[in-house]
């Protein structure tokens, strides 16, 4: 159940940041990994975001997001919540509350906004970002990283599969054969393009990336514009991942024309900066999709389920897992159709 109010320690920390009393608080939708509250003082609305402690994987969403928001405040072309301050000990960030509604349905203007945001990230990277930020969470700094991440996530699901016949069937009968086929095809394409699978990308081939970029993390303001939110995975990454993740993200639905517009406009710009971008994208796109299949199935992992519960997710475990398995199946079917279309 979502908490009705932040704990006293967090509330006092937020008031210390703002320098004034918080009159009311209201829980917002539960994040998968954090807790969000709207807080009101006598004259303003804010958002309080409470982060879990860093995980065993070393990911620190608090540090990544507060650094990203502080950085983006110097770039008006990167519409993001204004960071008012943070308390590291409390794992708390205080931001201006963005008035608006979730950007559930994307139109042409929204794709334009996403394209602009993606290209502004690259300009910010060139200006100073490359000297400030390290790799994004699970960044793919060489093509081999994509292969390795899929294998690691697949291995992580093996124990869960022993207790779930439906998961085991999906992995062994559907996912594993696709991974082998897509991997062989990707290696052939990389070799044909003269790209060393294991070679790290140069600094000039990278960009800044939210690593969770999409309309599921956007708020439509009253003026119709978008403010992008959630930068807990922020850092540098291969733009192939930025574009492919946006196209494949299960958190939003894009039609074929919208996907083509984003892919062509952002990909075209990165191709001008890096001749190896296009063949790298062509080789790795289906594999990035397989990586998403594995991420969708995170709810089969006990540690992830525990984190979801701590953040207020209350859906019954079996229902949650069945839903995610259906999503993974649908995505895999789409990837197979893409592969068959590319191969024909």
C-alpha positions in Angstrom: 0.0 0.0 0.0 1.3 3.5 -0.9 2.4 5.5 2.1 -0.1 8.3 3.0 2.8 10.7 3.9 6.6 10.7 4.0 8.2 9.8 7.3 9.0 12.5 9.8 12.7 12.5 9.1 12.2 13.0 5.3 9.6 15.7 5.9 11.9 17.6 8.2 14.8 17.2 5.7 12.6 18.6 2.9 11.6 21.6 5.1 15.2 22.3 5.8 15.9 22.3 2.0 13.1 24.7 1.3 13.5 26.9 4.4 9.8 26.8 5.1 7.1 24.6 6.5 5.3 22.0 4.4 1.6 22.3 5.0 0.3 19.2 3.2 1.6 16.2 1.4 -0.1 13.8 -1.0 1.2 10.5 -2.3 1.6 10.3 -6.1 1.8 7.1 -8.1 4.2 4.6 -6.7 7.4 4.3 -8.7 8.8 0.9 -9.3 11.9 1.8 -7.2 11.0 4.9 -5.2 8.3 6.9 -3.5 6.9 10.2 -4.7 4.9 12.8 -2.9 3.4 16.2 -3.8 4.2 18.7 -1.0 2.7 22.1 -0.6 4.0 25.1 1.3 1.9 28.3 1.7 2.9 29.5 -1.7 4.3 26.7 -3.8 4.0 23.0 -4.8 7.0 20.6 -4.8 7.7 17.0 -5.4 9.5 15.0 -2.8 11.3 11.9 -4.1 12.5 9.2 -1.7 15.1 6.8 -3.1 16.0 3.3 -1.8 19.6 2.7 -0.7 22.0 1.7 -3.4 21.5 -1.9 -4.5 23.9 -4.8 -4.6 24.5 -4.0 -8.3 26.0 -0.6 -7.3 23.3 1.4 -8.9 22.6 4.7 -7.0 19.5 6.3 -8.4 19.7 9.2 -6.0 23.2 10.3 -7.1 22.5 9.8 -10.8 19.3 11.8 -10.8 20.4 14.7 -8.6 23.5 15.1 -10.6 21.5 15.0 -13.9 18.9 17.5 -12.7 21.5 19.9 -11.4 23.4 19.7 -14.8 20.3 20.1 -16.9 19.3 23.3 -15.2 21.9 25.0 -17.2 20.4 23.8 -20.5 16.9 25.3 -21.1 16.5 23.0 -24.2 16.4 20.0 -21.7 13.0 20.5 -20.1 13.2 18.7 -16.7 12.0 19.4 -13.2 13.9 22.1 -11.4 15.9 20.7 -8.5 15.5 22.7 -5.3 17.9 20.6 -3.2 18.6 17.2 -1.8 19.6 15.4 1.4 22.0 12.5 0.8 21.6 11.0 4.2 17.8 10.9 3.9 17.9 9.8 0.3 15.6 12.7 -0.6 15.4 15.1 -3.5 13.1 18.1 -3.7 12.0 19.4 -7.1 9.4 21.9 -8.3 6.2 20.1 -9.0 5.4 19.9 -12.7 1.7 20.7 -13.3 0.2 18.5 -16.0 -0.9 15.1 -17.0 1.0 11.9 -18.1 1.9 12.0 -21.7 0.0 8.8 -22.5 -0.7 9.3 -26.2 2.0 10.7 -28.3 1.4 12.9 -31.3 3.7 14.3 -34.0 4.6 17.3 -31.8 5.6 14.9 -29.0 8.0 13.0 -31.3 9.5 16.3 -32.3 10.0 17.1 -28.6 11.7 13.7 -28.0 13.9 14.3 -31.0 14.9 17.7 -29.7 15.6 16.4 -26.3 17.8 13.6 -27.6 19.8 16.0 -29.8 20.1 18.5 -26.9 21.6 15.8 -24.8 24.3 15.3 -27.4 25.0 19.0 -27.5 25.2 19.1 -23.7 27.5 16.2 -23.8 29.8 18.0 -26.2 29.7 21.2 -24.2 30.6 19.8 -20.8 28.8 16.5 -20.1 31.5 14.2 -21.3 33.8 15.7 -18.6 31.2 15.3 -15.8 29.3 12.1 -16.3 30.5 8.5 -16.2 28.6 5.6 -17.9 24.8 5.3 -17.6 23.4 2.4 -15.7 24.3 -0.7 -17.8 25.7 1.4 -20.5 26.8 -0.4 -23.7 30.3 1.1 -24.4 31.1 -1.7 -26.8 28.8 -3.9 -28.9 29.9 -6.9 -26.8 28.3 -5.3 -23.7 24.8 -5.8 -25.3 25.5 -9.6 -25.7 26.9 -9.8 -22.2 24.0 -8.1 -20.5 21.5 -10.3 -22.2 23.4 -13.4 -21.1 23.8 -12.1 -17.5 20.1 -11.4 -17.3 19.2 -14.7 -18.8 21.3 -16.5 -16.3 19.7 -14.5 -13.5 16.3 -15.9 -14.4 17.4 -19.5 -14.4 16.6 -20.2 -10.8 13.2 -18.5 -11.0 12.4 -20.7 -14.0 12.8 -23.8 -11.9 9.7 -22.7 -10.0 7.7 -21.4 -13.0 7.0 -23.8 -15.8 5.6 -21.0 -18.0 8.8 -18.9 -17.6 11.0 -22.0 -18.2 9.1 -22.8 -21.4 9.4 -19.2 -22.7 13.1 -19.1 -22.0 14.0 -22.5 -23.5 11.6 -22.8 -26.4 11.3 -19.1 -27.5 13.9 -16.8 -26.1 17.1 -19.0 -26.3 16.7 -19.9 -30.0 16.0 -16.3 -30.8 19.1 -15.1 -28.9 21.2 -17.5 -30.8 19.8 -16.5 -34.2 20.0 -12.8 -33.5 23.5 -13.0 -32.0 24.8 -14.8 -35.1 23.3 -12.3 -37.4 24.6 -9.3 -35.3 28.1 -10.7 -35.3 28.0 -11.2 -39.1 26.8 -7.6 -39.6 29.4 -6.1 -37.3 32.2 -8.1 -39.0 31.0 -7.1 -42.5 31.0 -3.4 -41.4 34.5 -3.8 -40.0 33.4 -3.2 -36.4 35.2 -5.0 -33.7 32.6 -6.4 -31.3 34.9 -6.0 -28.3 36.3 -2.6 -29.0 35.2 0.3 -26.8 33.5 3.2 -28.5 35.5 6.5 -28.5 34.3 9.5 -26.5 33.1 11.1 -29.7 30.8 8.2 -30.4 28.9 8.6 -27.1 26.1 10.8 -25.9 24.3 11.6 -22.6 21.3 9.3 -22.1 18.5 9.0 -19.5 18.6 5.2 -20.1 14.8 5.2 -19.4 13.7 7.7 -22.1 10.2 7.7 -23.3 6.7 9.2 -22.9 6.1 7.0 -19.9 8.5 9.4 -18.2 7.0 12.7 -19.6 4.4 15.1 -18.3 2.3 17.1 -20.6 2.1 20.7 -19.3 -0.9 23.0 -19.7 0.8 24.7 -22.7 1.0 21.3 -24.4 4.8 21.0 -24.1 6.5 18.1 -22.4 8.7 17.9 -19.4 10.8 14.8 -19.1 11.3 13.1 -15.7 13.1 10.2 -14.0 16.9 10.3 -14.5 17.9 7.6 -12.1 20.0 5.8 -14.7 21.5 8.9 -16.3 25.0 8.9 -17.8 26.9 8.4 -21.1 26.1 5.6 -23.5 26.0 4.5 -27.1 23.4 6.5 -29.0 22.3 3.2 -30.5 21.0 2.3 -27.1 19.3 5.7 -26.7 17.4 5.3 -30.0 16.7 1.6 -29.7 15.5 1.9 -26.1 13.1 4.7 -27.1 11.7 2.6 -29.9 11.4 -0.6 -27.9 10.4 0.7 -24.4 7.4 -1.2 -23.1 6.3 1.8 -21.1 4.8 3.7 -24.1 3.2 2.8 -27.4 4.4 4.2 -30.7 3.0 3.5 -34.1 5.2 2.7 -37.1 5.3 6.2 -38.4 6.3 7.6 -35.1 9.0 5.1 -34.7 10.3 5.8 -38.2 10.3 9.5 -37.6 12.3 9.3 -34.4 14.7 6.7 -35.7 15.4 8.5 -38.9 15.8 12.0 -37.5 17.9 11.1 -34.4 19.7 8.3 -36.2 20.4 10.5 -39.2 22.0 13.1 -36.9 24.2 10.6 -35.2 25.2 9.0 -38.5 26.7 12.3 -39.5 28.7 12.4 -36.4 29.7 8.7 -36.5 29.8 6.7 -39.8 29.7 3.4 -37.7 26.4 4.4 -36.0 24.1 3.0 -38.7 25.7 -0.4 -39.1 26.0 -0.7 -35.4 22.3 0.1 -35.0 21.3 -2.3 -37.6 23.2 -5.1 -36.0 22.3 -4.4 -32.3 18.6 -3.3 -32.5 17.2 -6.9 -32.2 19.5 -7.6 -29.4 18.5 -4.5 -27.5 15.0 -5.8 -27.9 16.0 -9.2 -26.3 17.5 -7.2 -23.5 14.1 -5.6 -22.9 12.5 -9.0 -22.9 14.7 -9.9 -19.9 14.0 -6.6 -18.1 10.3 -7.1 -18.5 10.7 -10.4 -16.6 12.4 -8.8 -13.6 9.3 -9.4 -11.6 10.3 -13.1 -11.4 13.4 -12.1 -9.4 12.8 -12.0 -5.6 15.1 -9.0 -5.0 13.2 -7.0 -7.6 9.8 -8.0 -6.2 10.9 -6.9 -2.8 11.9 -3.5 -4.2 8.6 -3.1 -5.9 6.7 -3.9 -2.7 8.8 -1.4 -0.8 7.9 1.2 -3.4 4.1 0.5 -2.9 3.3 -1.9 -5.8 0.6 -4.2 -4.5 -0.4 -6.3 -7.5 -0.6 -10.0 -6.6 2.7 -11.8 -7.5 1.3 -14.4 -9.9 -0.8 -11.8 -11.7 2.1 -9.5 -12.0 4.4 -12.2 -13.4 1.8 -13.5 -15.8 1.3 -10.0 -17.2 5.0 -9.5 -17.7 5.4 -12.8 -19.4 2.7 -11.9 -21.9 4.5 -8.6 -22.6 7.8 -10.4 -23.1 6.1 -12.9 -25.5 4.6 -10.0 -27.5 7.9 -8.2 -27.8 9.7 -11.3 -28.9 7.1 -11.9 -31.6 7.6 -8.3 -32.8 11.4 -8.8 -32.9 11.1 -12.0 -34.9 8.9 -10.2 -37.4 11.5 -7.4 -37.6 14.2 -9.9 -38.1 12.3 -11.8 -40.8 11.6 -8.6 -42.6 15.2 -7.6 -42.5 16.4 -11.0 -43.7 13.9 -11.4 -46.6 
